[in-house]
Amino acid sequence: MMLTWTASPGVDYWIFSDTDPGLTAFNLQGLNQYVHPSATSPFYMCGLFSGTPYYFAANGRTNGGPGGSSSPTYPATPYNASDSAYWHANAPLSSQNIYGVGYASLTTCSNNAISATGSFAAVGAGGTILTSNSYDGQNWHSLTWNSPIWNTPANLPPEFDLYAVTGYTANLNNLTTPGLRWVAVGAGEGSVYSTDGINWYIGRVADLSNPSLRSLTQVAGTFFAVGDAGTILSSPDGITWTIHTSGTNSNLRGVTHGAIYVAVGDSGTILTSGDTNTWTTQTSVTPSIPPISLQQVTSVGSIYVAVGNRGTIVTSINGGATWTSQSLGTPNLVSVVAESQFVINAVADPLLGFISNAQFVAVDSTGNAYTSTNGLTWSSAISTGASSLNALVSSGFGYVATGNAGATAYAF
């Protein structure tokens, strides 16, 4: 959810939000009310339930004085990924195919106390890298490569396709020295990295005789990449990489971390690990997965969801111990993400046996999105307005999808 207003100089604005339509700046009785002091426009809020009506009011104060009169109360519904009206297609980012997209938070968003802040990065064919610092994934610019091996930024490093990108912020809520690090991986086990999202450097030189790296995640500042021929690597910085034995030769296409690590890939491969050193192939899947490629996997709490070709969705609600497969009868599903949201008037999910505060969103190769709160029941197809999608990312307050020929779509 993005809130904007025309600010007057010297005014300290406070925003009040609630699910109660009786909200005002002086009515603080609502169970789900939050106060956002010293807010500046635009103000991004995360953790809200998509599709749930919220109400907003504001007042201002000057020179540390008391708050003025309340503004009118305005209703708004946060980005609803299950409604095509919330999806918008951008103009193409570039002429190149975009294979991966990531988001790096710069500020936390606990209890919506402060505005969400961060940036997006997208990577693709020929070493393409683009970023958006607008926080809504709309305003992108292509970045100039920098490498210690080359003398000027105009000299590009060897071109190799990049398939995945993710970021890590060591010092959240410190915009002066955030300790940001982006890492992207691709063909020939090559990697690149950046500490500002602007200047990018070669981390590991690509050797096209090596397997390609297809997916990337980070856990507390350590980056984990998976790829062809069962390749699993980890790195603290995107420069030095450690090899992990996966126990499979199948191409791995997706990786995530919740309570455990989960990697997925060709032939319905699902691997789990508690430490990234010992991996177990999961065979307890009902019904058995057809011989298709699983493209990506995500998690919230004990729920893991993987998606793949022929509209296949594989779900575990018990921390990866057992898995259930189904087909939505859709085109190939190419990516899936999950958000953990604040529970409002929550009730136990009859399919889960416990309360879910999750929002799962998947996209297919033709540009449709699908949503679920439990990973088991899914919405019908929702048009994003884009086509030929390859990747999807959640920022906590919205979604950005990217694809071939620079295609991009967003829901905020």
C-alpha positions as CSV (number, residue, x, y, z in Angstrom):
1,M,0.0,0.0,0.0
2,M,1.4,3.4,-1.0
3,L,0.0,6.6,0.6
4,T,0.7,10.0,-0.9
5,W,-0.2,13.6,0.0
6,T,0.9,17.1,-0.7
7,A,3.0,18.2,2.3
8,S,3.3,21.7,3.7
9,P,6.7,22.9,4.9
10,G,7.4,22.5,8.6
11,V,4.5,20.1,9.3
12,D,5.0,16.8,11.1
13,Y,2.4,14.4,9.7
14,W,1.0,11.5,11.6
15,I,-1.0,8.7,9.8
16,F,-3.6,6.5,11.5
17,S,-4.8,3.3,10.0
18,D,-7.4,0.7,10.9
19,T,-9.9,-1.8,9.6
20,D,-12.6,0.1,11.4
21,P,-14.5,2.6,9.2
22,G,-15.0,4.7,12.4
23,L,-11.3,5.6,12.4
24,T,-10.3,9.3,13.0
25,A,-7.0,10.8,14.3
26,F,-8.6,10.9,17.7
27,N,-10.4,7.6,17.8
28,L,-7.8,5.0,18.9
29,Q,-10.1,2.2,19.9
30,G,-9.7,-0.1,16.9
31,L,-8.2,-3.5,17.5
32,N,-6.1,-3.3,14.3
33,Q,-5.1,0.3,14.5
34,Y,-1.6,1.6,13.9
35,V,-0.1,5.0,14.3
36,H,2.7,6.2,12.0
37,P,4.4,9.3,13.4
38,S,6.5,11.7,11.4
39,A,5.5,10.1,8.1
40,T,6.7,11.5,4.8
41,S,5.1,11.1,1.4
42,P,5.2,8.6,-0.3
43,F,4.6,6.2,2.6
44,Y,4.8,2.5,1.9
45,M,3.0,0.1,4.2
46,C,3.6,-3.7,4.3
47,G,2.1,-6.6,6.2
48,L,-1.4,-5.6,5.2
49,F,-3.8,-8.3,4.0
50,S,-4.4,-7.9,0.3
51,G,-8.0,-7.4,-0.5
52,T,-9.0,-6.3,3.0
53,P,-10.5,-2.8,3.3
54,Y,-8.5,-0.4,5.5
55,Y,-9.2,3.2,6.5
56,F,-6.8,6.0,6.9
57,A,-6.8,9.5,8.6
58,A,-4.0,12.0,9.3
59,N,-3.3,15.1,11.2
60,G,-0.3,17.4,11.5
61,R,1.7,19.3,14.1
62,T,4.2,22.1,14.1
63,N,7.1,23.0,16.4
64,G,6.4,19.9,18.5
65,G,2.9,21.0,19.4
66,P,-0.3,18.9,19.7
67,G,-1.9,17.4,16.7
68,G,-4.3,19.4,14.6
69,S,-7.7,18.4,13.5
70,S,-8.2,15.1,11.9
71,S,-8.4,14.8,8.1
72,P,-11.4,13.0,6.5
73,T,-11.2,9.2,6.8
74,Y,-10.3,7.6,3.5
75,P,-11.0,4.0,2.6
76,A,-8.5,1.9,0.6
77,T,-7.8,-1.7,-0.2
78,P,-4.2,-2.8,-0.4
79,Y,-2.8,-4.4,-3.5
80,N,-5.0,-7.4,-4.3
81,A,-3.0,-9.8,-6.3
82,S,-6.2,-11.8,-6.8
83,D,-7.8,-9.0,-8.8
84,S,-6.6,-8.1,-12.3
85,A,-7.5,-4.5,-11.6
86,Y,-4.5,-4.2,-9.3
87,W,-2.0,-5.5,-11.9
88,H,-0.4,-3.1,-14.4
89,A,2.0,-3.8,-17.2
90,N,4.9,-1.5,-17.6
91,A,6.6,-0.5,-20.8
92,P,9.4,-3.0,-21.6
93,L,12.5,-2.6,-19.4
94,S,14.8,-3.5,-22.3
95,S,14.9,-5.5,-25.5
96,Q,16.6,-8.3,-23.6
97,N,14.9,-11.2,-21.9
98,I,14.7,-10.7,-18.1
99,Y,15.2,-14.0,-16.2
100,G,15.4,-12.9,-12.6
101,V,14.1,-10.2,-10.3
102,G,14.9,-9.4,-6.6
103,Y,14.2,-7.0,-3.9
104,A,16.4,-5.7,-1.0
105,S,14.8,-4.1,2.0
106,L,16.5,-1.1,3.5
107,T,14.0,-0.6,6.4
108,T,12.0,-3.0,8.4
109,C,8.2,-2.8,8.4
110,S,7.3,-4.3,11.8
111,N,3.8,-3.3,12.8
112,N,3.8,-0.8,9.9
113,A,5.8,1.6,12.2
114,I,7.8,3.1,9.4
115,S,7.6,3.4,5.7
116,A,9.0,0.4,3.8
117,T,12.1,1.3,1.8
118,G,14.2,-0.7,-0.6
119,S,15.1,-1.3,-4.2
120,F,14.5,-3.9,-7.0
121,A,17.0,-5.4,-9.4
122,A,16.4,-7.4,-12.5
123,V,18.9,-9.4,-14.5
124,G,18.8,-11.2,-17.8
125,A,20.3,-12.1,-21.2
126,G,23.8,-10.9,-22.1
127,G,24.5,-9.7,-18.5
128,T,21.6,-7.2,-18.5
129,I,21.1,-5.6,-15.1
130,L,18.5,-3.0,-14.3
131,T,17.4,-1.5,-11.0
132,S,14.4,0.5,-9.7
133,N,14.8,2.8,-6.7
134,S,11.2,4.0,-6.8
135,Y,10.2,1.3,-4.4
136,D,7.2,0.4,-6.6
137,G,9.1,-1.3,-9.4
138,Q,7.9,1.2,-12.0
139,N,10.9,3.4,-12.7
140,W,13.8,1.4,-14.0
141,H,17.2,2.3,-15.4
142,S,19.9,0.2,-16.9
143,L,23.1,0.1,-15.0
144,T,26.7,0.5,-16.1
145,W,29.0,-2.4,-15.4
146,N,32.0,-1.7,-13.2
147,S,34.8,-4.2,-12.7
148,P,38.2,-3.9,-11.2
149,I,39.6,-5.7,-14.2
150,W,38.5,-3.0,-16.6
151,N,39.8,0.5,-16.7
152,T,36.6,2.4,-17.3
153,P,32.9,1.7,-16.7
154,A,32.3,1.8,-20.5
155,N,34.2,-1.4,-20.9
156,L,31.8,-4.2,-20.3
157,P,32.8,-7.6,-18.8
158,P,32.3,-10.7,-20.9
159,E,28.7,-11.1,-21.7
160,F,27.0,-14.1,-20.0
161,D,23.3,-14.6,-19.2
162,L,22.3,-13.9,-15.6
163,Y,19.4,-15.9,-14.2
164,A,18.8,-14.8,-10.6
165,V,19.5,-11.9,-8.3
166,T,18.9,-11.2,-4.6
167,G,20.0,-8.6,-2.1
168,Y,21.0,-8.4,1.6
169,T,21.1,-5.4,4.0
170,A,23.3,-5.9,7.0
171,N,22.3,-2.6,8.7
172,L,18.5,-2.3,8.3
173,N,17.0,1.1,9.1
174,N,20.4,2.8,8.5
175,L,20.1,4.6,5.1
176,T,23.5,6.2,5.5
177,T,25.5,2.9,5.7
178,P,23.0,0.1,5.0
179,G,25.6,-2.5,4.3
180,L,23.8,-3.5,1.1
181,R,25.1,-6.3,-1.1
182,W,23.5,-7.5,-4.3
183,V,24.5,-10.8,-5.9
184,A,23.5,-12.2,-9.3
185,V,24.4,-15.6,-10.8
186,G,24.1,-17.1,-14.2
187,A,25.7,-19.1,-17.0
188,G,29.0,-20.9,-16.4
189,E,28.7,-20.6,-12.6
190,G,29.4,-16.9,-13.1
191,S,28.5,-14.3,-10.5
192,V,28.5,-10.5,-10.2
193,Y,27.9,-8.3,-7.1
194,S,27.3,-4.8,-6.1
195,T,27.4,-2.9,-2.8
196,D,25.3,0.0,-3.9
197,G,23.1,-1.3,-6.7
198,I,24.8,1.0,-9.2
199,N,28.4,-0.3,-9.6
200,W,28.6,-4.0,-10.4
201,Y,31.7,-6.2,-10.3
202,I,32.7,-9.7,-11.4
203,G,32.5,-12.0,-8.5
204,R,33.3,-15.3,-10.2
205,V,34.3,-15.4,-13.8
206,A,32.0,-17.4,-15.9
207,D,33.3,-20.6,-17.6
208,L,30.7,-21.7,-20.0
209,S,31.8,-25.3,-19.7
210,N,30.5,-25.2,-16.1
211,P,26.9,-25.7,-15.2
212,S,24.6,-22.6,-15.1
213,L,23.3,-21.3,-11.8
214,R,19.5,-20.8,-12.0
215,S,18.2,-19.6,-8.6
216,L,19.5,-17.8,-5.6
217,T,18.5,-17.0,-2.0
218,Q,20.2,-15.5,1.0
219,V,20.1,-16.4,4.6
220,A,21.6,-13.9,7.1
221,G,24.0,-12.6,4.5
222,T,25.1,-15.9,3.1
223,F,24.1,-16.5,-0.6
224,F,23.0,-19.9,-1.8
225,A,22.8,-20.7,-5.5
226,V,21.5,-23.8,-7.3
227,G,21.8,-24.8,-10.9
228,D,22.3,-27.4,-13.6
229,A,23.6,-30.9,-12.9
230,G,22.7,-30.7,-9.2
231,T,25.0,-27.8,-8.5
232,I,24.7,-26.1,-5.1
233,L,27.1,-23.3,-4.1
234,S,27.2,-20.9,-1.2
235,S,29.1,-17.6,-0.7
236,P,29.4,-14.8,1.9
237,D,30.0,-12.1,-0.7
238,G,29.3,-13.3,-4.2
239,I,33.0,-13.7,-4.8
240,T,34.3,-16.8,-3.0
241,W,32.0,-19.8,-3.5
242,T,31.9,-23.2,-1.6
243,I,30.6,-26.3,-3.3
244,H,28.0,-28.5,-1.6
245,T,27.1,-32.0,-2.6
246,S,23.5,-32.3,-3.6
247,G,23.4,-36.1,-4.3
248,T,21.6,-35.5,-7.6
249,N,22.5,-34.8,-11.2
250,S,19.1,-33.3,-12.0
251,N,19.1,-29.6,-13.0
252,L,18.0,-27.5,-10.0
253,R,15.9,-24.4,-10.8
254,G,14.7,-23.1,-7.5
255,V,15.8,-22.7,-3.9
256,T,14.3,-21.2,-0.7
257,H,14.9,-21.2,3.0
258,G,12.4,-21.4,5.9
259,A,13.0,-23.7,8.8
260,I,14.9,-25.8,6.3
261,Y,16.4,-25.4,2.9
262,V,14.4,-26.7,-0.1
263,A,15.7,-26.9,-3.7
264,V,13.6,-28.1,-6.7
265,G,14.3,-28.9,-10.3
266,D,13.9,-31.2,-13.3
267,S,12.0,-34.5,-13.1
268,G,10.0,-33.3,-10.1
269,T,13.1,-33.2,-8.0
270,I,12.7,-31.9,-4.4
271,L,15.7,-31.8,-2.1
272,T,15.7,-30.7,1.6
273,S,18.5,-29.9,4.0
274,G,18.9,-28.6,7.5
275,D,22.4,-27.3,7.0
276,T,23.1,-27.2,3.1
277,N,25.8,-30.0,3.6
278,T,23.5,-33.0,3.6
279,W,20.6,-33.1,1.2
280,T,17.7,-35.6,1.1
281,T,15.6,-36.3,-1.9
282,Q,11.9,-36.2,-1.1
283,T,9.9,-39.1,-2.4
284,S,6.8,-38.9,-0.2
285,V,4.6,-36.9,-2.7
286,T,0.9,-37.7,-3.2
287,P,0.1,-38.2,-6.0
288,S,3.5,-38.7,-7.5
289,I,4.8,-35.7,-9.5
290,P,4.9,-36.3,-13.3
291,P,8.3,-36.0,-15.0
292,I,8.1,-32.2,-15.3
293,S,10.4,-29.4,-14.2
294,L,9.7,-27.6,-10.9
295,Q,10.7,-24.0,-11.5
296,Q,10.7,-22.3,-8.2
297,V,9.9,-22.8,-4.5
298,T,8.9,-20.5,-1.6
299,S,7.9,-20.7,2.0
300,V,6.0,-19.1,5.0
301,G,6.4,-20.8,8.4
302,S,5.9,-24.5,7.9
303,I,4.3,-24.2,4.5
304,Y,6.4,-24.8,1.4
305,V,5.1,-24.3,-2.2
306,A,6.8,-25.3,-5.4
307,V,5.5,-24.6,-8.9
308,G,6.4,-26.0,-12.3
309,N,5.4,-27.0,-15.8
310,R,1.9,-28.0,-16.8
311,G,0.5,-25.9,-14.0
312,T,2.0,-28.2,-11.3
313,I,1.9,-27.1,-7.7
314,V,3.5,-29.2,-4.9
315,T,2.8,-28.2,-1.3
316,S,4.1,-29.3,2.1
317,I,2.3,-28.0,5.2
318,N,4.4,-29.9,7.7
319,G,7.9,-28.3,7.2
320,G,8.8,-30.4,4.1
321,A,8.1,-33.9,5.6
322,T,5.4,-34.8,3.1
323,W,4.2,-33.2,-0.1
324,T,1.0,-33.0,-2.0
325,S,0.9,-32.4,-5.8
326,Q,-1.8,-31.0,-8.0
327,S,-2.2,-29.4,-11.4
328,L,-4.1,-26.2,-12.0
329,G,-4.5,-27.2,-15.6
330,T,-2.7,-24.0,-16.6
331,P,0.3,-23.1,-18.8
332,N,3.7,-23.6,-17.2
333,L,4.0,-21.9,-13.8
334,V,7.4,-20.2,-13.7
335,S,7.7,-18.5,-10.2
336,V,6.0,-18.3,-6.8
337,V,6.5,-16.0,-3.8
338,A,5.1,-15.7,-0.4
339,E,4.4,-13.0,2.2
340,S,3.7,-13.2,5.8
341,Q,0.9,-10.8,6.8
342,F,-0.7,-9.5,10.0
343,V,-3.6,-11.7,10.9
344,I,-6.9,-9.8,11.2
345,N,-9.9,-11.6,12.6
346,A,-8.1,-14.8,11.8
347,V,-9.8,-18.2,11.9
348,A,-8.3,-21.7,11.6
349,D,-7.9,-22.9,8.0
350,P,-9.8,-26.2,7.7
351,L,-7.3,-27.5,5.2
352,L,-4.3,-26.6,7.3
353,G,-5.6,-27.3,10.8
354,F,-4.0,-24.0,11.9
355,I,-4.2,-20.3,11.3
356,S,-2.4,-19.1,8.1
357,N,-1.2,-15.6,7.7
358,A,0.3,-16.3,4.3
359,Q,-0.3,-14.9,0.9
360,F,1.2,-17.0,-2.0
361,V,1.3,-15.6,-5.5
362,A,2.4,-17.6,-8.6
363,V,2.7,-16.6,-12.2
364,D,2.6,-18.6,-15.4
365,S,4.6,-18.1,-18.6
366,T,1.6,-16.5,-20.4
367,G,1.3,-13.6,-17.9
368,N,-1.4,-14.9,-15.5
369,A,-1.2,-14.8,-11.7
370,Y,-2.7,-17.1,-9.1
371,T,-3.1,-16.6,-5.4
372,S,-3.6,-18.8,-2.3
373,T,-3.6,-18.3,1.5
374,N,-2.6,-21.9,2.3
375,G,-0.7,-23.3,-0.7
376,L,-3.5,-25.8,-1.4
377,T,-6.4,-23.9,-2.8
378,W,-5.8,-21.4,-5.5
379,S,-7.6,-18.7,-7.3
380,S,-8.5,-18.8,-11.0
381,A,-6.2,-17.1,-13.5
382,I,-5.7,-13.3,-13.1
383,S,-4.3,-11.4,-16.0
384,T,-1.2,-9.3,-15.1
385,G,-1.3,-7.5,-18.5
386,A,2.2,-8.8,-19.4
387,S,3.2,-11.9,-21.3
388,S,6.1,-14.3,-21.4
389,L,6.9,-14.0,-17.7
390,N,9.9,-15.6,-16.1
391,A,10.2,-14.4,-12.6
392,L,8.3,-12.8,-9.7
393,V,9.3,-11.0,-6.4
394,S,7.5,-9.7,-3.4
395,S,8.6,-6.6,-1.6
396,G,6.2,-7.0,1.3
397,F,4.0,-4.3,0.0
398,G,3.6,-5.4,-3.6
399,Y,4.7,-7.6,-6.4
400,V,6.9,-7.2,-9.5
401,A,7.0,-9.8,-12.4
402,T,9.5,-9.8,-15.3
403,G,9.9,-11.7,-18.5
404,N,11.0,-11.9,-22.1
405,A,11.7,-8.8,-24.2
406,G,11.9,-6.8,-21.0
407,A,8.3,-7.5,-20.0
408,T,7.3,-6.3,-16.5
409,A,4.1,-6.1,-14.5
410,Y,3.4,-4.9,-10.9
411,A,0.6,-5.0,-8.3
412,F,0.8,-2.5,-5.5
